[in-house]
Amino acid sequence: MADLIRSGIHIERGAQAADFEVPTSSDRAPIRIALEAKGGGPRAPGLRTELKCDAYLAAVGRKPNTGNLNLNAAGIQVDEYGGVLVDSQLCTTANAGNVYAAGDILGRPFLASTGVAQGKASITSMFGEMFKDSGKSVPQCEDGDTSCIVDGIASAGISFDPASLASNPFAFPTGVWSSPEAAYYGLSTQQAKDMGIDADEGMALYAECLRGRVFSPNGLLKIVFEKPAGRILGVHICGDDACELIHYGMELVKGRRTVLDLTDSLYSAVTFHEMYRIAAQAALDQAGARKRRAAAGLALAKRNRQVVQK
């Protein structure tokens, strides 16, 4: 977000396109886009109601490509978006009861990693014990452990809310390969509080670690933790290599690690992973952390001004 703003890109929050007009009289005239409030209705006084631009791109998502498969003839039901409905074993509603599904045809989250995991789960459901890892059992969740998932990635379809896999913050790490990258795993502070958890957060700027300061100072890493024990509940990152860094954060959450575990760990210098320790230290000394972030921000702003002047 910060990189977009610094690049001169304006971000209009809480708005959606109500209508647009493409001029036909001149190829130099701008496209006019009428804006309304998110969800519909007029925007608040003082907010922009129209945009002018050279090009208009509407990113409205994807849907499963199942329309031409004649699924109805086999008794296979789909949801309103065309996603195949399956039970917790990934079995469809086929009349013969022997058709399974996995991957993008199930709908969200449309990720290669979840598709592979669902494929493995469906094969296990089809052929049973011969495909299960010998000597291994599925761990049971402790009472009240919000980060423990039973059936995990295989869960989809009729047996529960079809969107639960995509919306479950502990099902898989989420990454957005934008510029800069963004990634998260686990709960946000607000989600934790909505669940009745006394939660807080610690933050580290990329500009606070050596590698970030030298190579990529724009971005931040945030850890969400439970008070007073300090157990880490979520990790959120925006900046270079966020989609790589999040997997370490995932293991911190799944391993029930605490803020003190991070402050007591030694991280190699000139790596982005140093930000995990800096964020943990910020969680323990929030007033001091704010001063350090302010100093890092001022130094970064000065550096950016020097670059522009050159």
KENU-161281 format. One line per field, with one value per residue (C-alpha): residue in three letters; x, y, z; residue number from 1. Coordinates in steps of 0.25 Angstrom, whole numbers, always signed. Example, Ala and Ser with C-alpha at 12.3 -4.5 7.8 and 13.67 -1.06 7.14 Angstrom:
2
r = ALA SER
east = +49 +55
north = -18 -4
up = +31 +29
k = 1 2
***
This chain:
310
r = MET ALA ASP LEU ILE ARG SER GLY ILE HIS ILE GLU ARG GLY ALA GLN ALA ALA ASP PHE GLU VAL PRO THR SER SER ASP ARG ALA PRO ILE ARG ILE ALA LEU GLU ALA LYS GLY GLY GLY PRO ARG ALA PRO GLY LEU ARG THR GLU LEU LYS CYS ASP ALA TYR LEU ALA ALA VAL GLY ARG LYS PRO ASN THR GLY ASN LEU ASN LEU ASN ALA ALA GLY ILE GLN VAL ASP GLU TYR GLY GLY VAL LEU VAL ASP SER GLN LEU CYS THR THR ALA ASN ALA GLY ASN VAL TYR ALA ALA GLY ASP ILE LEU GLY ARG PRO PHE LEU ALA SER THR GLY VAL ALA GLN GLY LYS ALA SER ILE THR SER MET PHE GLY GLU MET PHE LYS ASP SER GLY LYS SER VAL PRO GLN CYS GLU ASP GLY ASP THR SER CYS ILE VAL ASP GLY ILE ALA SER ALA GLY ILE SER PHE ASP PRO ALA SER LEU ALA SER ASN PRO PHE ALA PHE PRO THR GLY VAL TRP SER SER PRO GLU ALA ALA TYR TYR GLY LEU SER THR GLN GLN ALA LYS ASP MET GLY ILE ASP ALA ASP GLU GLY MET ALA LEU TYR ALA GLU CYS LEU ARG GLY ARG VAL PHE SER PRO ASN GLY LEU LEU LYS ILE VAL PHE GLU LYS PRO ALA GLY ARG ILE LEU GLY VAL HIS ILE CYS GLY ASP ASP ALA CYS GLU LEU ILE HIS TYR GLY MET GLU LEU VAL LYS GLY ARG ARG THR VAL LEU ASP LEU THR ASP SER LEU TYR SER ALA VAL THR PHE HIS GLU MET TYR ARG ILE ALA ALA GLN ALA ALA LEU ASP GLN ALA GLY ALA ARG LYS ARG ARG ALA ALA ALA GLY LEU ALA LEU ALA LYS ARG ASN ARG GLN VAL VAL GLN LYS
east = +0 +11 +18 +6 +4 +18 +17 +6 -6 -18 -26 -41 -46 -60 -65 -70 -73 -87 -86 -76 -77 -67 -66 -68 -66 -51 -41 -34 -46 -45 -54 -64 -67 -78 -75 -84 -83 -78 -91 -98 -104 -98 -84 -83 -82 -68 -64 -61 -73 -66 -53 -47 -37 -31 -34 -44 -41 -51 -45 -57 -51 -53 -62 -61 -61 -72 -83 -80 -77 -92 -91 -106 -107 -98 -106 -94 -99 -92 -94 -99 -85 -83 -74 -76 -82 -75 -76 -64 -58 -58 -69 -79 -94 -93 -104 -94 -86 -73 -69 -59 -54 -43 -36 -42 -55 -59 -58 -50 -39 -34 -20 -10 -5 -20 -23 -12 -15 -30 -25 -17 -29 -39 -30 -29 -44 -45 -35 -34 -23 -13 -11 -10 +4 +7 +9 +3 -10 -17 -14 -27 -29 -29 -41 -41 -30 -35 -22 -24 -31 -38 -39 -32 -30 -40 -52 -61 -75 -89 -85 -83 -82 -75 -67 -61 -49 -46 -49 -43 -30 -23 -26 -14 -5 -10 -1 -3 +8 +6 +16 +19 +15 +5 +3 -4 -7 -15 -24 -24 -25 -39 -43 -36 -44 -57 -54 -53 -38 -30 -20 -10 +0 +15 +20 +33 +36 +45 +54 +57 +65 +78 +74 +61 +69 +79 +71 +56 +51 +36 +28 +24 +22 +12 +10 -3 -2 -11 -9 -3 +4 +9 +5 +5 -8 -5 +5 +3 +13 +14 +27 +37 +37 +25 +20 +33 +34 +19 +23 +32 +20 +11 +20 +21 +5 +4 +15 +9 +21 +21 +27 +37 +42 +45 +52 +61 +64 +76 +74 +84 +87 +84 +71 +57 +54 +60 +47 +41 +50 +48 +33 +33 +42 +31 +21 +28 +32 +21 +25 +39 +36 +27 +39 +48 +38 +37 +52 +53 +41 +48 +61 +54 +46 +60 +66 +54 +55 +70 +67 +56 +65 +76
north = +0 +10 +7 +10 +23 +27 +23 +34 +24 +29 +18 +21 +13 +9 +11 +3 +6 +9 +12 +16 +23 +21 +32 +30 +43 +44 +33 +44 +46 +39 +28 +34 +25 +28 +24 +20 +15 +0 -8 +3 +16 +30 +33 +42 +57 +62 +48 +47 +42 +41 +37 +40 +30 +24 +10 +3 -12 -19 -31 -39 -52 -66 -77 -92 -96 -107 -102 -112 -124 -129 -132 -132 -145 -152 -146 -137 -124 -111 -98 -84 -81 -95 -101 -116 -120 -130 -136 -136 -148 -140 -149 -143 -145 -154 -165 -176 -170 -173 -159 -150 -136 -127 -114 -102 -108 -108 -93 -84 -83 -86 -89 -99 -104 -106 -113 -123 -126 -128 -138 -146 -146 -150 -162 -166 -166 -174 -185 -185 -190 -194 -179 -174 -172 -185 -183 -169 -164 -151 -142 -138 -124 -119 -113 -98 -98 -89 -92 -107 -113 -126 -131 -119 -116 -128 -120 -115 -115 -120 -124 -110 -96 -97 -84 -89 -95 -81 -73 -82 -74 -87 -95 -90 -78 -68 -60 -49 -48 -33 -22 -22 -36 -38 -51 -55 -67 -68 -58 -43 -35 -32 -46 -50 -40 -44 -58 -53 -54 -43 -40 -30 -28 -25 -18 -17 -9 -14 -2 -7 -19 -18 -25 -16 -4 -7 -14 -12 -2 -1 -11 -17 -30 -31 -42 -44 -50 -54 -47 -50 -63 -57 -69 -64 -65 -59 -53 -42 -37 -27 -25 -32 -48 -47 -60 -67 -61 -65 -80 -78 -70 -81 -91 -81 -81 -96 -99 -90 -82 -69 -55 -58 -70 -60 -50 -62 -67 -62 -59 -57 -43 -37 -46 -42 -52 -42 -35 -46 -43 -28 -30 -38 -28 -17 -26 -25 -10 -3 +11 +9 +2 +14 +23 +13 +12 +27 +29 +18 +25 +39 +32 +26 +38 +46 +35 +35 +50 +49 +39 +48 +60 +52
up = +0 +4 -9 -17 -11 -12 -27 -29 -29 -22 -14 -13 +0 +3 -11 -23 -38 -40 -55 -66 -79 -90 -100 -115 -120 -117 -114 -105 -96 -83 -78 -67 -55 -45 -31 -20 -6 -3 -4 -11 -9 -9 -3 +9 +6 +2 -4 -19 -27 -41 -46 -60 -66 -79 -76 -67 -61 -53 -45 -41 -38 -44 -44 -47 -61 -60 -69 -81 -73 -73 -58 -56 -64 -54 -42 -38 -32 -32 -24 -30 -35 -42 -31 -29 -16 -8 +6 +16 +9 -5 -10 -20 -20 -32 -33 -33 -21 -27 -33 -25 -27 -24 -27 -34 -38 -24 -24 -14 -10 -25 -20 -26 -12 -7 -20 -18 -3 -7 -18 -8 +2 -9 -13 +1 +2 -10 -7 +8 +17 +6 +3 +18 +24 +32 +47 +47 +53 +52 +64 +72 +76 +90 +96 +92 +83 +71 +63 +62 +50 +48 +34 +30 +15 +11 +17 +6 +1 +6 +20 +24 +20 +6 +9 +22 +15 +9 +21 +32 +36 +40 +28 +20 +18 +9 -1 -11 -21 -23 -22 -11 -7 +4 +13 +25 +34 +46 +53 +52 +65 +62 +59 +72 +80 +74 +79 +93 +93 +100 +88 +85 +74 +71 +59 +51 +39 +28 +30 +45 +40 +33 +20 +19 +22 +11 +0 +2 +13 +10 +17 +31 +39 +50 +60 +68 +81 +93 +106 +116 +112 +99 +90 +75 +68 +55 +46 +35 +25 +14 +7 -1 +0 +9 +3 +6 +20 +24 +25 +37 +43 +41 +48 +60 +61 +59 +69 +80 +81 +89 +88 +98 +89 +78 +87 +92 +78 +70 +56 +45 +42 +28 +27 +27 +38 +48 +47 +55 +67 +65 +65 +78 +85 +80 +87 +100 +99 +91 +95 +91 +78 +74 +76 +68 +57 +56 +55 +44 +37 +37 +32 +21 +17 +17 +8 -2 -3 -6 -17 -23 -24 -31
k = 1 2 3 4 5 6 7 8 9 10 11 12 13 14 15 16 17 18 19 20 21 22 23 24 25 26 27 28 29 30 31 32 33 34 35 36 37 38 39 40 41 42 43 44 45 46 47 48 49 50 51 52 53 54 55 56 57 58 59 60 61 62 63 64 65 66 67 68 69 70 71 72 73 74 75 76 77 78 79 80 81 82 83 84 85 86 87 88 89 90 91 92 93 94 95 96 97 98 99 100 101 102 103 104 105 106 107 108 109 110 111 112 113 114 115 116 117 118 119 120 121 122 123 124 125 126 127 128 129 130 131 132 133 134 135 136 137 138 139 140 141 142 143 144 145 146 147 148 149 150 151 152 153 154 155 156 157 158 159 160 161 162 163 164 165 166 167 168 169 170 171 172 173 174 175 176 177 178 179 180 181 182 183 184 185 186 187 188 189 190 191 192 193 194 195 196 197 198 199 200 201 202 203 204 205 206 207 208 209 210 211 212 213 214 215 216 217 218 219 220 221 222 223 224 225 226 227 228 229 230 231 232 233 234 235 236 237 238 239 240 241 242 243 244 245 246 247 248 249 250 251 252 253 254 255 256 257 258 259 260 261 262 263 264 265 266 267 268 269 270 271 272 273 274 275 276 277 278 279 280 281 282 283 284 285 286 287 288 289 290 291 292 293 294 295 296 297 298 299 300 301 302 303 304 305 306 307 308 309 310
***
